[in-house]
Amino acid sequence: MSESKILVEVKGLHKSFGPLKVMDGLDFTLSQGENVAILGQSGTGKSVLLKVIIGLLDPDEGEVSLWGRPIAELEEVELNSLRRKMGMVFQSGALFDSMTVYENLAFPLVENGVTDEEAISAVVRERLEWVNLAGAEDKFPSELSGGMRKRVALARTLAADPELILYDEPTTGLDPLTSRKISSMIHDIDQRVKSTSLVVTHDLACARKVADRWCYLSGGKILADGTPDELFASDNQEVRGFLRDISVNPTTDSQAGPGASGTISSGKGS
């Protein structure tokens, strides 16, 4: 059996913001077909790692490769071509408030050059069915609950058929019941489209549902990398303590700013 293709490879990543060192020689790989959760305390740089991977933040040192191609060596048009293979769901979902649900989902398709209205309509309606929101096409984001907005954001990301989906705290701000529903939906969609996914989360129940490989990030490095059972049995006291504490007190403490969801487009940001 041949080895899985490596979609993301991070080597010796360093990233600081002023005197604050967030990444300190981090190494990480993500292969095709994997569903991986990044765990760690608040403020350890989990969301920063996602933004470096998609090219929204530049590393101070180190190399990031997508589909075997170092992104620092790519022209903007080449990087954008790789970004179109990726989708990202940020914490807030950040739907366009002035657009209907239909228009929000159609947006990444139009951006990617799809002009056939019938084809766009078919994709929009199918993706809404996937997230159990059939019939919501004409609603505006202000008419939706928090959980429904998360589902629309997920559907918008899926509209462009990304090979790799990145999730930044997908259950943040949701009640436990809605969080479980969103986690189950992500799992079901991963199974449906056989996607590769990378999920940053503080929600242990979400991590259990959506990922079969966990990575614990601390001190700017991956301290533990393995199956959930392997991390719970880790000989690293910090890793065991984190998992124990979050199991007892499963609160979400991430407070990162808003972002958009959809196929990754060009441009830099924070």
Phi and psi in degrees as a GROMACS rama.xvg file:
@    title "Ramachandran Plot"
@    xaxis  label "Phi"
@    yaxis  label "Psi"
@TYPE xy
-74.4531  154.012  SER-2
-69.8001  149.585  GLU-3
-69.1391  147.548  SER-4
-69.6055  134.843  LYS-5
-83.095  119.146  ILE-6
-89.1186  -37.0451  LEU-7
-129.539  129.16  VAL-8
-135.682  124.116  GLU-9
-116.975  126.024  VAL-10
-124.908  123.398  LYS-11
55.2346  42.8158  GLY-12
-73.7912  126.895  LEU-13
-122.066  135.498  HIS-14
-151.614  126.925  LYS-15
-128.338  154.81  SER-16
-123.427  99.2544  PHE-17
62.8974  -131.513  GLY-18
-78.8852  -7.30542  PRO-19
-87.3679  112.353  LEU-20
-88.1254  117.659  LYS-21
-98.2182  -42.3791  VAL-22
-116.577  133.687  MET-23
-133.981  67.8703  ASP-24
82.8297  35.6923  GLY-25
-73.0955  136.683  LEU-26
-120.187  139.444  ASP-27
-161.457  142.156  PHE-28
-133.247  148.689  THR-29
-134.403  120.663  LEU-30
-100.974  157.741  SER-31
-56.422  132.25  GLN-32
90.6125  -8.66762  GLY-33
-80.6106  150.776  GLU-34
-125.336  105.891  ASN-35
-118.155  138.858  VAL-36
-110.139  134.075  ALA-37
-100.344  119.096  ILE-38
-114.729  159.334  LEU-39
159.104  166.804  GLY-40
-63.1702  159.116  GLN-41
-61.943  138.964  SER-42
85.5311  8.58586  GLY-43
-90.5567  -1.86517  THR-44
99.3691  18.3533  GLY-45
-62.8909  -46.3836  LYS-46
-69.4024  -32.5762  SER-47
-61.4283  -40.5328  VAL-48
-58.8138  -43.7101  LEU-49
-60.3232  -43.8351  LEU-50
-68.6493  -31.8224  LYS-51
-69.4401  -40.1267  VAL-52
-60.4169  -41.5399  ILE-53
-88.8834  -0.602023  ILE-54
86.7565  13.1601  GLY-55
-79.6837  -21.372  LEU-56
-128.098  140.708  LEU-57
-91.7147  138.569  ASP-58
-70.665  150.373  PRO-59
-75.012  -39.9344  ASP-60
-144.46  161.598  GLU-61
100.672  177.877  GLY-62
-132.524  136.899  GLU-63
-120.173  125.596  VAL-64
-119.245  138.727  SER-65
-118.739  126.342  LEU-66
51.9348  38.345  TRP-67
80.4955  6.34689  GLY-68
-117.019  117.442  ARG-69
-60.6841  122.415  PRO-70
-70.0623  -23.3389  ILE-71
-67.5006  -19.7384  ALA-72
-94.8572  -1.70192  GLU-73
-92.0158  144.351  LEU-74
-71.6363  159.896  GLU-75
-57.6206  -39.562  GLU-76
-65.9099  -34.8256  VAL-77
-71.1606  -40.8876  GLU-78
-64.2825  -41.2149  LEU-79
-63.9942  -33.2123  ASN-80
-63.2541  -40.4354  SER-81
-70.4197  -37.4107  LEU-82
-61.1939  -30.6281  ARG-83
-68.9648  -12.921  ARG-84
-86.0954  -4.93433  LYS-85
-117.625  149.981  MET-86
-130.866  146.923  GLY-87
-134.488  132.647  MET-88
-109.474  107.097  VAL-89
-80.6868  170.277  PHE-90
-55.0214  -47.0771  GLN-91
-82.3779  -15.426  SER-92
79.3807  -44.9954  GLY-93
48.0373  56.3101  ALA-94
-68.1029  155.33  LEU-95
-76.2382  111.952  PHE-96
-62.515  -29.808  ASP-97
-85.3084  -2.605  SER-98
-107.555  150.149  MET-99
-72.5764  169.993  THR-100
-56.7437  -44.2605  VAL-101
-57.8047  -47.7699  TYR-102
-65.8218  -35.5329  GLU-103
-61.6946  -43.419  ASN-104
-73.005  -32.4117  LEU-105
-71.9948  -25.3219  ALA-106
-53.3337  -53.2352  PHE-107
-65.3626  -27.8441  PRO-108
-67.5364  -45.8645  LEU-109
-63.4463  -41.3277  VAL-110
-60.9437  -30.1805  GLU-111
-90.6025  9.94477  ASN-112
93.7287  7.16925  GLY-113
-78.2121  125.763  VAL-114
-118.94  -13.2183  THR-115
-74.2157  110.621  ASP-116
-61.9629  -36.6044  GLU-117
-65.9592  -39.9024  GLU-118
-65.8125  -42.5048  ALA-119
-61.5705  -46.9188  ILE-120
-59.8798  -41.2706  SER-121
-64.0543  -42.6155  ALA-122
-66.1767  -45.9201  VAL-123
-58.3095  -47.9561  VAL-124
-67.4435  -37.6613  ARG-125
-65.7855  -45.7125  GLU-126
-65.5517  -35.0944  ARG-127
-66.7995  -34.5847  LEU-128
-64.7808  -37.9321  GLU-129
-59.3315  -34.067  TRP-130
-103.516  18.5761  VAL-131
59.8912  41.0561  ASN-132
-127.506  30.4685  LEU-133
-58.561  134.444  ALA-134
93.2853  -1.13054  GLY-135
-94.83  10.0232  ALA-136
-56.592  -37.1567  GLU-137
-92.7995  1.58052  ASP-138
-80.2914  154.641  LYS-139
-99.9244  155.267  PHE-140
-52.7651  -34.4397  PRO-141
-65.3581  -16.5446  SER-142
-92.5306  0.525399  GLU-143
-107.555  150.672  LEU-144
-74.8654  169.657  SER-145
-59.1614  -42.4808  GLY-146
-65.5981  -37.5166  GLY-147
-67.3399  -38.668  MET-148
-63.4256  -39.1525  ARG-149
-60.7104  -41.1893  LYS-150
-68.7257  -38.1586  ARG-151
-64.2676  -41.3697  VAL-152
-60.8562  -40.8141  ALA-153
-64.7964  -44.0497  LEU-154
-61.7368  -38.9975  ALA-155
-64.2521  -40.7966  ARG-156
-62.2063  -40.2862  THR-157
-73.0387  -18.8789  LEU-158
-58.7495  -33.0072  ALA-159
-92.5112  9.84791  ALA-160
53.2569  55.5771  ASP-161
-68.5668  146.007  PRO-162
-77.598  -29.1509  GLU-163
-129.714  129.085  LEU-164
-118.163  128.636  ILE-165
-109.391  131.311  LEU-166
-118.854  125.621  TYR-167
-106.392  101.402  ASP-168
50.872  64.3569  GLU-169
-65.8358  -18.0954  PRO-170
-108.666  8.17172  THR-171
-58.545  134.473  THR-172
81.2277  4.50491  GLY-173
-105.993  151.518  LEU-174
-70.5942  162.715  ASP-175
-56.0714  -40.2924  PRO-176
-65.5712  -46.882  LEU-177
-65.5278  -36.3802  THR-178
-59.8997  -42.7176  SER-179
-64.461  -38.7316  ARG-180
-64.9792  -42.9463  LYS-181
-64.8603  -42.3025  ILE-182
-61.8544  -43.5156  SER-183
-64.0622  -37.3014  SER-184
-66.2765  -42.4463  MET-185
-61.2153  -44.0899  ILE-186
-61.006  -46.6563  HIS-187
-62.9109  -39.8706  ASP-188
-68.4858  -40.1103  ILE-189
-56.8408  -41.3535  ASP-190
-69.1465  -36.3555  GLN-191
-68.0311  -47.6616  ARG-192
-100.427  -0.790353  VAL-193
54.9294  44.8118  LYS-194
-83.0628  164.629  SER-195
-100.303  134.868  THR-196
-138.568  149.69  SER-197
-129.902  119.326  LEU-198
-119.993  120.216  VAL-199
-91.5125  125.099  VAL-200
-155.856  150.201  THR-201
-100.198  -4.02266  HIS-202
-91.5803  104.534  ASP-203
-64.5376  -36.2372  LEU-204
-63.0015  -39.2124  ALA-205
-63.9176  -46.3069  CYS-206
-59.9212  -41.3016  ALA-207
-62.1544  -38.3878  ARG-208
-75.8535  -39.0859  LYS-209
-103.757  -12.6741  VAL-210
-131.542  140.691  ALA-211
-107.059  0.667546  ASP-212
-134.895  130.835  ARG-213
-115.879  141.908  TRP-214
-124.434  129.318  CYS-215
-102.231  121.264  TYR-216
-103.505  127.182  LEU-217
-159.179  142.43  SER-218
62.5925  25.4348  GLY-219
79.9799  10.5815  GLY-220
-139.236  162.899  LYS-221
-84.0974  110.619  ILE-222
-84.2708  -27.7253  LEU-223
-146.377  142.163  ALA-224
-148.7  115.056  ASP-225
176.125  -164.728  GLY-226
-72.0878  162.056  THR-227
-53.2395  -44.2094  PRO-228
-61.5688  -38.6915  ASP-229
-66.3668  -37.6768  GLU-230
-70.7367  -38.8078  LEU-231
-64.0863  -27.1237  PHE-232
-98.4243  10.9761  ALA-233
-58.3863  145.836  SER-234
-84.7328  2.70328  ASP-235
-87.9306  116.754  ASN-236
-62.7666  -36.1795  GLN-237
-63.7569  -42.8693  GLU-238
-63.193  -48.6335  VAL-239
-62.047  -40.481  ARG-240
-64.5773  -41.3597  GLY-241
-62.0686  -47.4708  PHE-242
-65.5353  -36.8492  LEU-243
-65.3586  -46.5445  ARG-244
-65.1873  -42.6383  ASP-245
-73.3729  -24.2518  ILE-246
-70.6929  -36.8614  SER-247
-77.8117  -38.1152  VAL-248
-127.818  76.1228  ASN-249
-78.1092  64.6068  PRO-250
-97.9038  159.587  THR-251
-106.246  122.206  THR-252
-118.584  9.67543  ASP-253
-76.8283  136.556  SER-254
-128.361  29.1835  GLN-255
-66.5787  159.06  ALA-256
-72.5492  175.437  GLY-257
-72.6777  159.504  PRO-258
-154.376  174.765  GLY-259
-99.1105  169.735  ALA-260
-128.393  148.166  SER-261
141.941  -171.764  GLY-262
-66.009  138.639  THR-263
-65.7455  131.547  ILE-264
-108.535  -177.77  SER-265
-76.7294  166.264  SER-266
112.043  159.801  GLY-267
-111.585  156.859  LYS-268
-168.639  -176.189  GLY-269
